Amino acid sequence: MEARMQSVANPDLITAIQHLQKAIHAGGVDPLVLELVHLRASQINGCSPCVFAGVQTAKKHGETEERLHNVVAWREAPFFTEEERAALALTEAATRIQDGAPGVTDEIWDAAAGHFDEKQMSAIILNIALTNFFNRINHTIREPAGKTW
């Protein structure tokens, strides 16, 4: 696959993304949880460059191969904490918003809110949204996996 264009970024967009990333990481959420959230949303959306980047970044934060290979099947895998499971369930519900999808139910919200305070929930929600933003751009311009930004 060949990219349709080199980049959709301009200086203002890059600055805005940097501010969003700063806000996400200032939210007090474990960086590994943020990486799991990013990876799961990217898997759902089939965004190979974001899956690739998510795996690389998670490894830099000390994530194991075993857990990375099982994010796609986190419900059945014994490797994730209840906190991580709540974040992954929220990620899936917020990402899968197609026609007829239930979205973030009260049960999913309450489970996540039971593990994360409001500042952390804001960071996770923003991380999910930003990941979905990147996934859609990458699909549109056919960004290939393996590129480092």
Residue pairs with C-beta under 8 A, 6 or more apart in sequence:
1 142
1 144
2 142
2 144
3 141
3 142
3 143
3 144
4 140
4 141
4 142
5 141
8 137
8 141
9 17
17 130
20 126
20 130
21 130
23 123
23 126
24 34
24 123
24 126
24 127
24 130
25 31
25 34
25 123
26 123
27 119
27 120
27 122
27 123
27 124
27 126
28 117
28 119
28 120
28 123
29 87
29 116
29 120
29 123
29 124
29 127
31 61
32 58
32 61
32 62
32 63
33 83
33 84
33 87
33 124
34 123
34 124
34 127
35 54
35 57
35 58
35 61
35 63
36 58
36 63
36 71
36 74
36 80
36 84
36 87
36 88
36 91
37 87
37 88
37 90
37 91
37 124
37 127
37 128
37 131
38 50
38 54
38 57
38 127
38 131
39 50
39 51
39 54
39 55
39 58
39 68
39 71
40 71
40 72
40 74
40 88
40 91
40 92
40 95
41 50
41 91
41 94
41 95
41 128
41 131
41 132
41 135
42 50
42 51
42 54
42 131
42 134
42 135
43 51
43 71
43 72
44 91
44 92
44 95
44 96
45 95
45 132
45 135
45 136
45 139
46 139
47 134
47 135
47 138
47 139
48 138
48 144
48 145
49 138
49 143
49 144
49 145
49 146
49 147
50 131
50 134
50 135
50 138
51 145
52 145
52 146
53 148
53 149
55 68
56 148
58 68
59 68
64 79
66 79
67 77
67 79
67 80
70 77
70 79
70 80
71 88
74 80
74 84
74 85
74 88
75 85
80 88
82 115
83 115
83 116
86 111
86 112
86 114
86 115
86 116
87 112
87 115
87 116
87 124
89 108
89 111
89 112
90 104
90 108
90 109
90 111
90 112
90 124
90 125
90 128
91 124
91 128
93 101
93 102
93 103
93 104
93 105
93 108
94 103
94 104
94 125
94 128
94 129
94 132
95 128
95 131
95 132
96 103
97 103
112 121
112 124
113 121
116 124
137 143
